[in-house]
Amino acid sequence: MDILTVGFEEPLTININGDSVRVVAFKTLEHGNVKFGVDAPRSIKVHREEIYHAIKQKEKESETC
């Protein structure tokens, strides 16, 4: 895992198979919380980790039927 340091509202650009994905961290009014904005092409699906795992589990279950 790489650890990068960027300031709030400073975009981080990630290249995935030639497509650029921008991630921006925003401060919130709630202490200790951070929100992320993600700008990605529609061909790249963006999910929180628990949603991603739920989708993969459902795909695995449908393969066994």
N, C-alpha and C positions, 0 to 999 in steps of 0.2 A: 504494500500500500504506500502510495506517495502522500506526503503531507505538504500541502501548499498553504501559504499565508497570503491572503488578499484582504483588502479593506472592505467595509460595507459599501454596497452599491458599486463595487469595482468588478466588472465582468471577468469571468474565468471562461476561456474558450477551450473546448475539447474537440479534437478531430476524431470522428468515428467513421472509418471506411470512406474517407473523403468528404464527409458531411460535417459541418461545424455545428456544435452545440454550445450555447452560451448559458452559463449559470451565474446568477447574481444573488448574493445574500443581502437581506434587508433586516434592519432592526425592527422590533415590534414594541408596542407600548407595554406588553407584559414582560416583566423582568425575567431574564434567562431564556427567552424564546427568540428564535430566528426563523424567518421565512425565506424560502428560496424561489426565485423566478427562473424558469427554464424556457429557453427559446431554442426549439429544435425543429427540423423538417418533419412533416407529417409521417414520413417513412420510418422515423425512429419513435418507438413507443416509450413514453416516460411514465414510470410508476414509482410510488413509494415501495420500499422493500417488502413490506408485508402483503401489499396488493400483488406485487410481482410473484411472490411465493404462492399466493392463493390461485392465481391464474395458472401457474405451472402445475400445481396439484390437481386442479380441475382438468387440465389437458391430459395429465397422466391417468386420471380416473376414466376419462372418456376413451383413452386408448385401450384400456383393459376390458371395456364392454363389448 
